[in-house]
Amino acid sequence: MKPITILELAQLAKKAGEIFESLGVRYQLTGGVVASYYGEQRSTQDVDIVIDVQNIDTQKSSALFKTLSQHFMVSRTAFYEAFARNSMFQILDLETVLRADIYVGGIIANRFERATIGEVAPGYFLPIVSIEDAILSKLVWINMGSGRSKQDVVRILQNKHEMDTEYLETTAKQLGVEHILDELKIIAESNDQNIIF
């Protein structure tokens, strides 16, 4: 089976993003594609997208489901449950059979105000989660048992990006994951290539 490329996932994200934009729905990429952008290139099987639901009423959510259904396979039940529970639904591209996980809302407050634009693949400039919020999201996933997210955070920290460390540390404490951040900072600074996550 041929591995899925970041370019293919960027194309999928752009296709979905154009639908969100047409309806005035803010969105941003997160997950493995963004981990590759900020950290180390790695394989991922899908693209993760967070959408802002603050201004989505019943009429707009119906229009969103209808428009997505014209281009993607999407479960009506999963779609509306995601909106009711602030959870996730999936879309499957009818042409490429690539998948995107669409997260409704998110655990990081005001994340859309901090979003930036990143060239996630050559020629594909898309809205992505800020580096601080990317790390914070990963820390929450680590707290739920994700080993891959540990590696992602370490690689992001090792790349020495400029970031708002005060915001990162304060929010990590609020989320109850500051101990994980501290641990991964030590690992990142050690540059130990033999660490197994």
Stockholm file with secondary structure:
# STOCKHOLM 1.0

chainA/1-197         MKPITILELAQLAKKAGEIFESLGVRYQLTGGVVASYYGEQRSTQDVDIVIDVQNIDTQKSSALFKTLSQHFMVSRTAFYEAFARNSMFQILDLETVLRADIYVGGIIANRFERATIGEVAPGYFLPIVSIEDAILSKLVWINMGSGRSKQDVVRILQNKHEMDTEYLETTAKQLGVEHILDELKIIAESNDQNIIF
#=GR chainA/1-197 SS CCCCCHHHHHHHHHHHHHHHHHTTCCEEEEHHHHHHHHSCCCCCSEEEEEECCTTCCHHHHHHHHHHHHHHEECCHHHHHHHHHHTCEEEEEETTTCCEEEEEESCSSTTGGGGCEEEEEETTEEEEECCHHHHHHHHHHHHHTTCHHHHHHHHHHHHTTCCCCHHHHHHHHHHTTCHHHHHHHHHHHHHTCTTCCC
#=GC SS_cons         CCCCCHHHHHHHHHHHHHHHHHTTCCEEEEHHHHHHHHSCCCCCSEEEEEECCTTCCHHHHHHHHHHHHHHEECCHHHHHHHHHHTCEEEEEETTTCCEEEEEESCSSTTGGGGCEEEEEETTEEEEECCHHHHHHHHHHHHHTTCHHHHHHHHHHHHTTCCCCHHHHHHHHHHTTCHHHHHHHHHHHHHTCTTCCC
//
